[in-house]
């Protein structure tokens, strides 16, 4: 494992520390590389300003239906239910997340190599990339729990050893996202500042934090200030819609009190030039399904869109 390098984003501290401006660019490609990708200059500027982009109907409904069938199969697979990478709702046997799905599903693996997606990743990160983490999130109707406000980068930096802000998340809705079924909420512009968090990280913190995150959560004052400045947006749209968001964008979701479930595919691309080092919190690394340290070679585009529908 690579030795921990200089810590540019100290967190999990003993006492509150003021937030500060990020030290890394938001869009890492420059010159002709910036302009040659599928994202327009207008979209790149919006990503730099807000920290996220939305694309309705990115996947067609036939492909979405096949992923939803995969989801139902996972719910009825006893091996997956018992797997370490399967997280259940607090106090309930219902699935909350299944991690490492790109290694469980050929269809999902092919999606992470979709040429359209990898071209956007390369344009945003300015390099080749690999999958840092993947999962399917479940939020059942009536009692699906929410997710507290957080920056993914803060956790990946402290607990996985991700050195710099050079990663991007892709979230594809498997169900319609409405204002009522606990959609993703984001604070525009929050990615421009790093909010250090307070509290020593216990070993194996992930075993509880994946059910309810209590460490790595920004303080109320910083959250309020950033929300007052940028507002809060909750992109909605039909199943198959895509949200791309920067690794440091603060986000959360409410509990789902509607009768309609909300589920999504989630995968994180990290630059091959931003490989994980020893965790900055000083603990041992989290399991590979949370922070990939082994399969870190550059992903190569594969297949056509039709292959996602045919793969069984």
C-alpha positions as a printed Julia matrix, in Angstrom:
312×3 Matrix{Float64}:
   0.0     0.0     0.0
   1.28    3.47   -0.89
   2.47    5.53    2.06
   0.21    8.39    3.09
   1.23   11.62    1.38
   0.84   15.21    2.6
  -2.68   15.86    3.88
  -4.1    18.81    1.96
  -7.6    18.31    3.41
  -7.32   17.62    7.18
 -10.53   16.3     8.74
 -11.83   14.17   11.64
 -10.19   16.72   13.94
 -10.39   17.23   17.7
 -11.96   20.68   17.46
 -13.9    22.66   14.84
 -11.79   24.2    12.07
 -12.98   26.77    9.52
 -13.83   25.58    6.03
 -11.46   26.61    3.24
 -11.4    26.92   -0.54
 -10.64   23.72   -2.41
  -7.06   23.34   -3.66
  -7.91   21.35   -6.82
  -9.57   22.32  -10.09
 -13.17   21.23  -10.68
 -12.66   20.35  -14.35
  -9.19   18.9   -14.73
  -8.87   18.79  -18.52
  -7.36   21.81  -20.24
  -6.89   23.11  -23.76
  -8.07   20.86  -26.57
  -8.83   17.99  -24.15
 -11.44   20.18  -22.46
 -13.2    21.03  -25.72
 -13.06   17.63  -27.43
 -15.37   15.74  -25.07
 -19.17   15.32  -25.24
 -19.89   18.01  -22.65
 -20.36   21.48  -24.07
 -18.57   24.51  -22.69
 -21.9    25.62  -21.21
 -22.26   22.28  -19.4
 -18.67   22.38  -18.19
 -19.17   25.9   -16.86
 -22.34   24.82  -15.05
 -20.5    21.83  -13.54
 -17.73   24.16  -12.35
 -20.31   26.56  -10.88
 -22.78   24.1    -9.3
 -20.82   20.86   -8.87
 -23.35   18.69  -10.72
 -25.18   18.11  -14.02
 -28.43   16.33  -14.87
 -29.43   14.43  -18.04
 -33.04   13.14  -18.31
 -33.61    9.78  -20.04
 -29.92    8.87  -20.31
 -30.84    5.15  -20.36
 -33.78    3.83  -22.36
 -36.66    2.16  -20.56
 -35.84   -1.38  -21.75
 -32.38   -1.11  -20.2
 -33.82    0.36  -17.0
 -36.31   -2.52  -16.77
 -33.48   -5.05  -16.95
 -31.55   -3.32  -14.2
 -34.72   -3.26  -12.08
 -35.04   -7.01  -12.59
 -31.44   -7.37  -11.4
 -32.43   -5.41   -8.31
 -35.35   -7.77   -7.59
 -33.07  -10.76   -8.11
 -30.61   -9.36   -5.54
 -33.43   -8.95   -3.0
 -34.2   -12.67   -3.34
 -30.62  -13.95   -3.43
 -29.64  -15.31   -0.01
 -25.91  -15.15   -0.81
 -26.13  -11.45   -1.67
 -28.27  -10.76    1.4
 -25.54  -12.28    3.59
 -22.62  -10.63    1.79
 -20.51   -8.04    3.63
 -21.15   -5.55    0.86
 -24.92   -5.67    1.4
 -26.17   -3.02    3.81
 -29.66   -3.25    5.32
 -31.92   -0.51    6.68
 -31.34    0.31   10.36
 -33.32   -2.18   12.43
 -34.89   -3.82    9.37
 -33.95   -6.74    7.06
 -34.63   -4.67    3.92
 -31.67   -3.87    1.65
 -30.32   -0.31    1.76
 -27.32   -0.74   -0.58
 -25.49   -3.47   -2.45
 -21.86   -2.5    -3.01
 -19.45   -3.78   -5.65
 -22.19   -4.39   -8.21
 -19.85   -3.87  -11.17
 -18.21   -7.13  -10.02
 -21.57   -8.89   -9.57
 -23.26   -7.89  -12.81
 -21.84   -8.02  -16.32
 -24.53   -5.57  -17.39
 -23.44   -3.07  -14.75
 -19.77   -3.61  -15.59
 -20.5    -2.81  -19.23
 -22.38    0.32  -18.19
 -19.28    1.63  -16.39
 -17.4     1.21  -19.7
 -20.05    2.88  -21.86
 -18.13    5.09  -24.32
 -20.48    8.02  -23.66
 -19.79    7.85  -19.92
 -16.02    7.34  -20.18
 -15.74   10.28  -22.57
 -17.42   12.54  -20.0
 -15.24   11.12  -17.22
 -12.07   11.77  -19.2
 -13.21   15.32  -19.98
 -13.96   16.08  -16.32
 -10.97   14.32  -14.72
  -8.42   15.07  -17.45
  -7.15   11.49  -17.38
  -8.13    7.86  -17.61
 -10.06    6.5   -14.63
 -11.04    3.36  -12.76
 -14.01    2.41  -10.56
 -13.4     3.48   -6.97
 -16.82    2.3    -5.74
 -20.12    1.05   -7.14
 -23.49    0.19   -5.65
 -27.23   -0.03   -6.08
 -29.14    2.09   -3.57
 -32.61    0.99   -2.44
 -35.1     3.28   -0.77
 -38.38    1.4    -0.32
 -41.7     3.16   -0.11
 -43.13    4.39    3.21
 -40.04    3.78    5.39
 -36.84    4.07    3.34
 -34.37    6.01    5.48
 -32.54    9.15    4.34
 -28.86   10.04    4.08
 -27.36   12.91    6.12
 -25.55   15.82    4.5
 -21.99   14.93    3.57
 -19.17   15.27    1.07
 -18.19   11.9    -0.36
 -14.63   13.13   -0.78
 -14.32   13.83    2.96
 -15.03   10.15    3.69
 -12.96    8.8     0.83
 -10.05   11.03    1.87
 -10.2    10.26    5.59
 -11.16    6.58    5.5
  -9.86    5.39    2.1
  -6.83    7.62    1.52
  -8.0     9.4    -1.67
  -5.4    12.21   -1.87
  -7.05   14.87   -4.02
 -10.43   15.98   -5.39
 -10.2    14.21   -8.73
 -13.18   11.84   -8.72
 -16.73   12.05  -10.06
 -19.95   10.19   -9.22
 -22.61    9.0   -11.64
 -26.12    8.26  -10.34
 -28.72    6.74  -12.69
 -32.33    6.5   -11.5
 -33.98    3.09  -11.77
 -37.3     4.55  -10.65
 -38.94    7.89  -11.27
 -37.42   10.55   -9.0
 -40.19   12.76   -7.63
 -40.23   15.44   -4.91
 -41.95   12.89   -2.65
 -39.83    9.71   -2.68
 -36.62   11.04   -1.16
 -34.68   12.34   -4.18
 -31.05   13.35   -4.06
 -30.57   16.88   -2.72
 -27.45   18.92   -3.55
 -26.09   22.3    -2.46
 -24.93   24.14   -5.6
 -21.45   25.59   -5.23
 -20.65   23.64   -2.06
 -17.94   21.68   -3.88
 -15.79   24.83   -3.93
 -15.11   24.64   -0.19
 -13.83   21.83    2.02
 -15.55   21.54    5.39
 -13.33   19.74    7.95
 -15.3    17.45   10.27
 -14.83   16.76   13.96
 -14.36   13.43   15.69
 -11.87   10.57   15.85
 -12.76    7.77   13.41
 -13.11    4.38   15.14
 -11.86    1.25   13.42
 -14.42   -0.35   11.1
 -16.54    2.79   11.25
 -18.17    1.78    7.96
 -20.13   -0.99    9.7
 -22.31    1.63   11.35
 -21.81    4.67    9.1
 -23.32    2.95    6.05
 -26.56    2.58    7.99
 -26.45    6.0     9.65
 -23.58    8.41    9.14
 -22.61   10.33   12.27
 -18.92   11.06   11.61
 -17.8    12.95    8.53
 -20.9    15.14    8.72
 -20.38   18.92    8.3
 -21.4    21.19   11.15
 -24.72   23.01   11.01
 -23.15   26.46   10.72
 -21.15   25.65    7.58
 -24.09   23.77    6.06
 -26.43   26.69    6.68
 -23.97   29.19    5.23
 -23.38   27.15    2.07
 -27.11   26.49    1.62
 -27.9    30.19    2.11
 -25.36   31.02   -0.6
 -26.23   28.33   -3.13
 -29.68   27.09   -2.18
 -30.68   23.44   -2.34
 -31.69   21.6    -5.5
 -33.33   18.19   -5.8
 -33.18   17.12   -9.46
 -36.18   14.99  -10.4
 -36.95   13.06  -13.56
 -38.05    9.76  -15.05
 -36.3     6.45  -14.54
 -33.14    6.35  -16.64
 -32.13    9.93  -15.79
 -28.48   10.6   -14.94
 -26.98   12.94  -12.34
 -23.23   13.58  -12.41
 -21.79   15.23   -9.33
 -18.34   16.3    -8.2
 -16.78   14.33   -5.35
 -16.89   17.26   -2.88
 -20.46   18.43   -3.59
 -22.51   18.32   -0.37
 -25.57   16.14   -0.81
 -28.22   14.29    1.19
 -31.67   12.77    0.8
 -34.81   12.71    2.91
 -36.61    9.62    4.09
 -39.09    8.17    1.61
 -42.57    8.55    3.11
 -44.33    8.04   -0.22
 -45.61    4.63   -1.4
 -43.21    4.77   -4.38
 -39.72    3.27   -4.02
 -36.62    5.13   -5.14
 -33.64    3.16   -6.39
 -30.55    4.14   -8.32
 -27.3     2.86   -9.76
 -24.27    4.63   -8.35
 -20.67    4.42   -9.52
 -17.59    6.52   -8.81
 -14.71    7.13  -11.2
 -11.34    8.08   -9.73
  -8.43    9.33  -11.81
  -5.64    6.81  -12.35
  -3.37    9.67  -11.23
  -5.17    9.86   -7.85
  -4.55    6.36   -6.51
  -5.41    5.63   -2.89
  -2.76    5.86   -0.19
  -2.94    5.0     3.52
  -6.16    6.42    5.05
  -5.62    9.93    6.4
  -7.62    9.15    9.55
  -4.82    6.75   10.56
  -6.91    3.56   10.49
  -6.55    0.48    8.33
  -8.14    0.73    4.88
 -11.82   -0.04    4.46
 -12.77   -3.2     2.51
 -12.25   -3.18   -1.24
 -15.96   -2.96   -2.03
 -15.88    0.54   -0.49
 -12.46    1.73   -1.66
 -10.99   -0.21   -4.57
  -7.21   -0.66   -4.3
  -6.63   -3.63   -6.61
  -8.38   -3.17   -9.97
  -7.13    0.33  -10.69
  -6.09    0.11  -14.32
  -7.73    2.51  -16.76
 -11.17    1.41  -17.91
 -11.52    0.87  -21.64
 -14.7     1.64  -23.63
 -16.56   -1.52  -24.52
 -19.53   -2.46  -26.66
 -22.51   -0.44  -27.79
 -25.64    0.69  -25.99
 -27.46   -2.38  -27.3
 -25.08   -4.63  -25.36
 -26.52   -3.32  -22.08
 -29.94   -4.61  -23.11
 -28.72   -7.96  -24.4
 -26.46   -8.88  -21.49
 -28.37  -11.23  -19.21
